[in-house]
């Protein structure tokens, strides 16, 4: 993996926030309803979930053509 690949992944990550925020919000709401987590924990889960999903989508965009 080159530096250009890392830069492209970071560039792809920002538009992927649009697609990643809805699943993270749903996950946070589900966990709050099902397990009664605190608002602080819910926010941490939503931010972390958004970052993980958007980064995963960006990596797939960068390297998906290889497979």
N, C-alpha and C positions, 0 to 999 in steps of 0.2 A: 504494500500500500504506500503510495507516494504522498507527498505533501499536497499535491493537487487534489488527490482523492479526499483527503481530510477537509480541505477547503470547500470542495463541492458538497460534501456531506453537511457541513455547517450551513452552507448557502441553502441547500434543500430543506434543512430543518425548519427554517422560519416560515415558509409557506405551509408546511405540514402541520403547524399549530392549528390552522383552520380546520383540518380534518381530525385532529387529535383531541380537541377540547371537549367535544360532545361525549365521546366514550368516557373520558375522565370525570366529567360532571355526573354522568349516569352512575358510574362506579361509586363515587362519593355519596350520592344520594341513596343508593342501594345499601351501602355499608352503614350509613347513618340510620336508615329505617330498620334494617335487619338486626344490627348489633348495638345500636345506640351509641356510636362513637361521638366524641366531642367535636365541636366546631373546628377547633385547632387541628385535630387529627384529620378531619374531613378535608380541610384546606391543603394540608401536607400531601394527602393522597391525591387530590386533584392536580396539584402542581407537578408532583412526581410522575403521575400517570400521563399527563400531557407531555412531559419531557421524554418519557420512555417511548411512548407511541410515536411521537413525531420523529425522534431519532431513529427508531426502527423503520419507519416509512422512508426516511431519507437514505438509510443504508440500502434498503431494497431498491430504491430508485437508482442509486449509484452502481450497485453490483448485480441487479436483477437480470441484466442482459447476458451475464456470463453463463447462467445455467440454462 
